């Protein structure tokens, strides 16, 4: 063979931009050499769509009284009726037999011109020896018929293992595999094909996830996850119901403990730590699939059942022995469904904590999930520096959504990126902090910026406080040499400090301290979520039963405790001259200032730069600045802000709740009624903003806005709000 082989030379793809390469994997026995045919084919954009004839609202109007209709995560509609905890029905069939199934079942519409499967896998180490595969231009009846046309291509060991397991014994299998179908040596082609990834995975007949070779317990893990997934169905807003096919009818409840032996949970834990789950690219590859399976060795589980199982395990209140709750939380972002209206900021952060070989791919690796009108503004350019790519992305995002949400990702301490401090150092995983969501500190406002110089970003907001003292940071054992016990001891010390202050400051201080440690992720803030009440949480962190005295490792943490731990790891606790307390990034110092910037959901810590302007220190949590209190003042009694997860949007919306009348409204009671020429219109929902409710239609101009006209710079200044400019460098 050696005398006849030559190394494979790629033929350029057609400049039209529609062309891709596919491989035909020749049949063979497991140990046979790997033979392929590489061919070019046209793949038009957006060939197929999935839709149903009746909308969800129309379906809800069609069912008998007391019946409910839900959409499942996998895009399948189900019907539910309940009359007490022991009398219920969950079915895929409409309760009215006269309504045809084609009215409520999703149908795939559009031509399918080519057939192939896309493979999602990890490249593995670049240091390992490459495996040769043999390329022939046409299918040969005898793969051993060596001709001068045989060419050799070398691939990674993990991909070679995948192809051996995916190969059929009696017929070819058509696949798309990035390492082979993209000429990795051609930067221009790579940039063009990166733009096409969304179409490639969306149009595939099936996405095959290769998790790696089988291990001693991987079959047991695959079987268990498949069984768990068959017992439940998950709605798009993450409510869990017993599946119509379920055998274990109680498993769907968050407080029910699945009776598996610890060895099974350990097997699942081992499988969930496979390298595939750590990759950046896999998020969009699996999210874009219409049908997918996960394969480990020769064992297979459907993506539908795997995702249901992960969501169910994420929602469990009690820990599963041997299963890392932190790992389940990490993978929960992978199984979240990205909708057309999911905010760009939230979509981008689905890849948090994941790896890629090129740090530019932290941006480009999620490009296919962004809305099309934003995607076209992010042009893959591997010739740019990493700092240049990140700066361009931040500018494009600000200009597109008129918000400063990406500013929340900045962290001054440990920063190595060659870019202004208002550009996050996404490549520095050591500095990764869990985002502090749902603070709503600038309300429904858009940002106002001025770009005087390339590296200076002028932003507007209000000065709120100055840091006086700093404690910490809490050691982050997940990203350092610290241990779990080191982190726990630091939290214990913080609890002692906080509740000692409660003795001096009274119950109100204790309540604020408890809310601070939980990021206010509590029942009165999120009434539709299964989370602790304020009193339950205070009991967990104060007194004889506080969790820091009883847990031994992260696997024994409850849902609420693990959430608080994620929030605290790596952060400092501070007080301010104004009497506030809060959480901040590592490196926070006395005399840093806290500002609430228009268009930014969290308060930000800034520090005077040596020459001009301010350095961005990072995001912080200050309970007294939530809900635009630093801009609009306190909410009138008895109003409070609550957060809700919408069925169509994984992130949700803020609403205002009157605790006396129980009325729930979209309008801020501190702001007068909406202008007469404006209406809310849900049909205009997009993924552009991370906090706004339904877009506002201007009936005069016909245009849409997701931001309150009363929250513009001009309107706020007219109301006497002390806005000022902060030049960020």
N, C-alpha and C positions, 0 to 999 in steps of 0.2 A: 504493500500500500504506500509506503513512504516514497517510492520512486514516482508514483503517479499523482500525489496530492499537491495542491497549491493552496495558499491561504485565500479565504473567501474575500472577494472584492465587491463592495456594495455598488449597485447601480443607483444613481440619484433618483429620488422621487420626483414626480412631475411637478412643475412649478405652480400648477393650478391650485395646489393646497389641499385637494380632496383625497390625494393618494396616500395609502398606508401600505405597509408590508404585513403579510400573514405567513405563518409557517404551516406546512402539512407535516405532521409528525408521523413518520412511517411506522407501520405495525412491526412488532417484534416481541421476543421474549424479554423478561426482565433484565437479564445479564447481557443481552446483545448490545452492540454499539448503537449509538443514537444517530439515525439518519433523518434528514429533513429536506424539504423543498421550500425555498423562500420565493414568494411571488408578490407582485404588486397588485393592488386592487383599489378601486375608487370607493370611498366611504363618505357619502353626502352628509351634511349636518342635519341633525334633528329629524330623523326619518319617522320615528314613531312616538305616539303619545298614548297615555293610558287615561281613559275617562269613562264616566258612567252617564246614563241618560238623566237620572234624577239627582238633584243636589241633596246634601245632608238635610237641609231645612225642609225640602219637599218630602223626603223620606220620613222625617219626624212627624210631618203633618198627615202622613198616610197610614200610620200605625194606630191600632186601637188604644183606648185610654189605658194608662199605666205602663205602656210599653215604651222603651227607650231605644234609640238607634245610635250606634257608635261606629267610627272608623278605626280599624286596627292599624298598628304600625306598618304592617306589610301591605296596606292599601286594600284590605278586605273589610266589607261592612258586616256587622253582626247586630242582632236584635236581642233585647234583654227585658225580661219582666220579673218583678219580685213582689212577693207578698209575705214579708217577714224573712228572717235569716234562713229558714229551712224550706221555703217554698219559692222556687225561682226557676226560670227557664232562660238559657242562653243558646241561641241558634243562629246558623248562617242563613236560614230561610225566613222570608218575610212572614209574619203571623197571619197575614191575609193571603190565602192560597191563590186568590184571583190575580194577584200582582205578579207579573212574570219576572223571573230572576234577571233577565237581561236589562231590566230597568234599574237595578241596584248593584249589579256586579260590574266591576271595572273591566273594560274591554280595551285591548291594545289595538290602536288604529294606525294605519300607515303601512307603506310597503316595506318589506325586508328583502333587500337586494342581495345581501351576502350573509353567510352563516359562519360563525366562529365563536370560540370561547376565549375570554381574556383571563390570563393567569396573574394573580397577585401573590407576591412572594418576597423574601428578603434576598438581597444580593450576597450577603455573607462577607467574610473577610476578603480584602483584596490581596492578602498575603498568601492565601492558600493556592495550591497548584491548580491550574485550570484543567478542565476536562474537554477533550476534543469531541466535536460532533461533526458529521459529514454531510455536506450539502450537495444535492444533485438537482439539476434544473427541471427534471420531469420525474414522475413516478416510474420506477423500474419494477418489473414483475419479480425480479430477484435482486434484493438489496445487496447481495454479495457480488453482483456483476460490476466489477470495478472498471471504470472507463476513465479516460483522461479528463472528463468533465467534473470529476469529484473534487470538491474543495473542502478545506477544513476551517472550522471556526471554533475558538476556544471559549468555554463558558464556565461560570462558577460551579463549585461542587454542589451547592444547594439546588441550583436550577437543574443541574444534571440529574440529581436525585428526584426532583419533581417530574421531569420528563419521563424518567423510567417508570414512575408510578402512574403517570397519566396515560402512558402509551397503551393503545389497544393491541390485542394479539392478532386481530384478523382484519383490521381496516385502518385507514389513516384517520387522524384527528386534527382538525384545523384550529390553530391557536394564535393568539396575539401575546407575545412576550417581549417586554420592553428591551431587554438586553440584546435580543436578536433582531427585533423588528425596527429598532431605531439604530442608525449608525452612530454609535457613541463617540466616534472620533470626529464627527462633523458637527461643530457647534451650531452652525446655522440651521441644519436639519433638526438638531435636538431642540432648539428654541421653537421651531415651527411645530414639531410634534407634541411638545409639552402643551401647546394651546389646544391640541386635538384630543388630549387624554380624556376629557369629559365625554366627548362623542364616542370614542373607542369603547369605553367601559359601559356607557349607557346603551349603546346599540348591540353589545355582545349578547348572544343567546343565553349565556351564563358566565358568571365570574367564578373561577375556581381559586380558592384561597389555599395555598400550600403552606401548612404549618411546620412541616419537616418530617423526619423519619419517626416511625413509631417507637415508643419507649415501653417499659414494663407496665406502666399504668395508664398510657394514653387511651387505649381502647375503652377502659373503664370510665375515664373522664368523658369521652365523646358520647358514650352510651347514656351516662347520667345526665349530661346537659341536654341531650336530645329528649330524654324522658321528661325532664323538668319543663322544657319548652312546650311539650305537647299538652301540659296540664293547664296552661293559662293563655289568655289573649290579652294584649296590651293596647289600650287606646292611644291615640296620637297625643293626648295630654297626660299620658303615663298612668292612667287608672288601670288596675289589674282585675280581670274577671276570670272566673273558671271557664275554660275552653269548652265548646260544645262536645269535643271528643274526650274530655278529661276523665281519668279514672280516680285521681286524687283531688277531690272537690274542695278540700280545705287549704291546699297549698297556695292558693292565690292571696290569702290574707297575710298582711305584713307582720302580724304578731304570731303567726303559726310557724313552728320550727320544723323544717323538713327532716325526717328521721333517717338521715344517712349516717353511716359509720364515719369516723374521722378519717379513715383511709381513703374513702371516696372523695371527701372534701379536699384532702391533700393532693389527690390525683387531679382534681379540677384545678386546684391552685397551681400545680406544676404546669398544666396545659396553658393556663392563662398567662403564664410568664414566658411563653415561647416568644422568640425574637420578632415574629411577624407583628405582634400586637404593639411593638414599640416604634414602628416605622411611621414617618410622616405621610408618605404617599398612600398608605393603605386606607386612610380615612376617606379620601375621595374615591378611591377605587371601589371600596365596598358600598359607599353611600350612593354611588351612581348606578350600581347594578340593579337590574330589574329582577333577576334571579341569581342566587349565589349559593355555593356550598363551601364548607371548610373541610379540608382533607388533611389527615395526619396519618402517614403511612397509607394504608388502604382503607382506613376508617373515615366515614363521611358523616357530617351533620349539616342539615340545611341552615342557611343564615337566618331564616325565619324562626326556627326553634332555638338556635343559639341566642339570638337577640332577645327573644321572650325570656329565656332563662336568665340572662344577665340583668335585665330590667327587674325581674322578680327578686333576684338576689340583692340588687342594689336597694330595693325598697324594704327589705327585711329589717325589722327593728333590732333583733338579737343577732349576735355574731354567729357565723357557722364555724365550728371548731376546725382549725386547719386551713381555713380559707381567708386570705388577707382581704380585709374590708377596704384597705387602701387601694389594692389592685382592682377590686370590683368598681370602686369609685372612678379610678383612672379609665377603665374600659367602658364605663357608662357613657362617656363622651363619644366613644366610637360608635355605639349603637343608637345614639340620638339621631332622629330623622331630621335632615335638613330640608326645609320647605322653601318655597319661593320667597316667603316673607320673613324667614329667619334672619335676624340682624347680621350684617356682615361681620361685626365684631365677634358675635357668638360663634359664627361659622369658623372664623379664623382660629379661634381658641380651642376648637375641637382637637387640634394637633398639639396642644400643650404637653410638654414633657416627652415628646417623641423624637426619634433620631433620623438623621439623613446624612449622606456623605458630603453633600455640598450645602453649606448654611444658607445659600440663596433659595434652596428648595423649601425652607420654612415658609416662604412666601409662595413660590411657584407650585409647591406640592399640594396646595389647597385651592389653587386658582379655579379649577373646574367646578367648584361648589358655589362660587360667587355668582350673583346675578349678572346676566349678560352685559348690561349697560355699565357695570363696574369692571367686569373682567376685561373688557376691551381697553381699559385705561391702565392695566398692569401688563406691560409687554415684557416677556421673559428676555433678559439680557445677561447671559453668563459672562460677558466680557466686562461688566461693571463690577466695581468692588462691592463687598458685602455691605459696607456702610452706605454706598450709593444706592444699592437695591432697596435697603430698608428705608432710607430717606425718601426715595421716590414713592414707595408704597404708602408711607405716612402722609405725604403731601396729597397723593391721589385720593386717599380715604377721607381726609379732611375736606377737600374740595367737593367730594361726591356726596357725603352725608351731612356736611355742615355741623359736625360734632367733633369733640376732642377725645373720644373714647380710647384711642390708642395711646394717649398720653398716660393713661393709668398703668400701662405696661412698663413704663420707664423706672429705672432704679439706678441711682448714682453709685452706690457702694459696689465695689468689685467690677465696675464697668471697664470693658476693654475695647468697645467698638469705636472706630474712627468716624465719628459723626456727632452732631449736636446732641445735647442731653435730652432734648425733646423727641429724639428718635430712640425707641427701645432697642436694647441689645439682645435680640431674640436668640442669638446663637449661644449665649452664656447660660447654660442650664443650671449652673451652680447658684445663680441668683434668682431662680424661678420662685415666685411667691404665688400662693393661690389667690385669684382675684377676689376682691371684696365687692360683691354684687349688691344691687338693689338699694343703694344709698339715696339716689334721686336728689342729689344735693343741688342741682341747678334746674330742677323741674323740666318742663317742656320747652327748653330754650335751645336755640342754635348758637354756635360759636361765632365770634367776630374775630378775625385775624388780620394782621398786616405783615407782609413779608418784605421788610426794608432791605435786608441783605440775605444772601443765600443761606447763611447759617443761623439767622435770627428770626424767631417766630414771635411776633407780638400778639398776645392774647388778652382778653378782657374778662374781668370778674371782680369779686370783692375780697378784700383782706378780712380774715375772720379771727385769727388768733396767732400767738407766738408761743413756741414750745419753751417750757421752763425746765422740766426734768425728763430724763430718759432712763428707763430700766430695760435691760436685756441686751441683745435679742435672745429669744427662745432658741436653743440649738436645734437646727434642722437635721435630724438624724437620717433623713431620706436623701440628703445631698451633701453629707459631710461625714467625718469620722466619729461624730457623736453617736451615742446609743439612745435607744428608746427611753431608757431610764434617765439619761441626762436631760432629755426634753421634758420628761414628766416632773423631775425635781425642779426645773426652772419654772414650770407652770405652777407647781405647788407654792413656790416662793412668791409668784405673782398673785396667787389667790390670797395669800397671807397679807400682802400689801393692800390689795383692793378691799378686802373685807375689814381690815383694820381701819381703813378710811371710812367704811360704812358706819362703824361704831361712832365716828365723829360726825359724819355727814347725814346719818339717818337712812331710812328705807329708800328714799329716792336715789341716793348715791348708790346703794346696793343694787337697785334695779338697773341703773345705767351701766354699772360695772358688769353685771350679768349679761346685759344686752351687748355690751362691747365685746366680751369674750366669745359670744356666739355670732357676731356680725349681725345681730338682730334677726337671725333666722329662727323665728319663734311663731307660735300659733296665732297670736293676735296680729302679726304682720302678714302671715301667709295662711289664711283660714282654710284653703282647699288642699293643704299639704299635711302629710302625716309627720308632724314635728312636735317638739315639746312645747308646753306652755311656759311662760316666764317662771311660775312657781316651781314647776317640775325641774326646769333647768337650774334654778337657784339651789334646789335641794341636791342636785347632782354635783355641784361645785362648792357647796358650803355645808359645813356640819359633819357629823360622824360618818355619813355615807358618801362623801365626795369621791368621785371616780378615781382621782389620782392616788387614793389610798388602797384601791381594790384591784385595779387592772394590772396585769403582769406583762402583757404584750398587746400589740395593736389588734390582734385577732379577737381579743375579748372586749373591744370597745363597742358600745352601741352606736347606732347611726348618728345620733346627735353629738356624742362625744367625739367620734371620728371627724365629723364636719368641723367642730371647733378646733380640734388638733390641727387639721390642715390649715385653718385660718391663722393659727398662732405661730406655727413653725416658721422660724426665720425672722419674725417680726419683733419690734420693740413696743413697750408700753410707755406712754408719755403723759405728762400733765402740761397745762398751758397757763399763762399768766391770767387768762380769763376764767380759770376754774374748770375747764374742760378736761376730760380724760380721753385717751384714744389709743389706737394701734397704728404703727407706722413701719416703714421699711428699715432694714438694718442700715446703720450709718447716720440715722437721724440725730440731730444735735440740738442743744439749747440754742435759742435765737433763730432757728429755722421758722419760717412763717407758714401758716396754713391759709390757703385761698380756695374759694369756690369759684371756678371758672365757668362762664356760660358755655353750655354744650358739653360739659364733662360730668359724668354721673357720680364721681367720687371727689371729695376734697383732696387737694394736692399739697404736698410739702415742697416748698421752694427755699433756696439759699442764695444769698447775694453772691454773685460771681466776683472774682478778683478785680475785674476791670469795669464791665458794664453788664447790666441785666441780671438774670437769675438762672441758677442751675436747677434742674428738675431732680429733686431728691427721691420722690416716689409717691405712690398712692397711700392714703391713710383712711382710718375710720374714726369719725367723731359723731356720736349719736345725736348730739344737739345741733348738728349741721345737716342731718338727713332732711329730706322732703323740702328742700329749698328754704329752710328756715334762716340760713345765713343771708339769703337774698330777699325773700318776701316777708320774713318774720314768722312768728309762731302761728300754727294753725289755730283758728278759733275753736273753743270748746263747743261741742263734743266731737269734733272731726278728727280722724286719723287716716293715714295712708295705708292701704293694703295692696299686696301683690297677688296677681292671679295668673295661673298658667292657662293660656288659651288652647283650645283643641287644635288650632291651626298653626300654632307658633310655640316652639319649645321654650321660649324665653318668657313670654307673657306681657302683661300690662300693669300699670299702677291705676288704682281707683281710690276715691275718697269715701270713707265710711262714717256715717253719723251713728255713734254708739247709742244714742237715745231713740231716734226714730227708725234705726236699722236701714236707712236709705243708703244706696250705693250709687255714686255718680262719677262720671269722667271729669267733670269740671272742677278745678281747684276753687274752693269756697273763698279764697283770698283774692280771686280774680273775678271781675264782673262777667256776666254772660257773654258768650261768643258773639262777635259781630253779626248783625242780621243777615249779611250777605254770605255767611259761612255755614256749611253743614258738614257733619262727619260722614264719610263714605268708605265703607269697608271694601268696596270693589277696587279701590286704589291701593290696597296694601302692597308694600314692597319690603325688601330686606334692608332698607337704607338706614333705619334708625333703631337704636337699642332700647329706647324708653317710650317712644311716642305711642298714643293710642291710635284709633282709626284716623286716617288722613283727613284734613279739613279741605273741603271743596269751596273755592271762592266762586260763587255763582255769577259774579260780575265778569271775571276774567276767564273762568273755566279751568283755572290752574289748581294744583293741589299743594298743600303744605302740611307737614307733620308737626309743626311747631306753633306754639301760641303766639299770635300777633302781639299779645300783651307782654311777652317776654323778650322783645327785641331790645337792643341797646337804647334806642330812642325812647321807647315806652317806659323802660325801667328808670332811666334818668329823669324823665318827666315826673315819675312817682317819688323821686328823691333818693333812689338807691345809689349808694356811693361806689359806683363802678370806677375802676382804674385799669390802666394797661400794665401788663407784666411782660417785658421783653425776655424771652427764653433763649438761652444760648447753649 
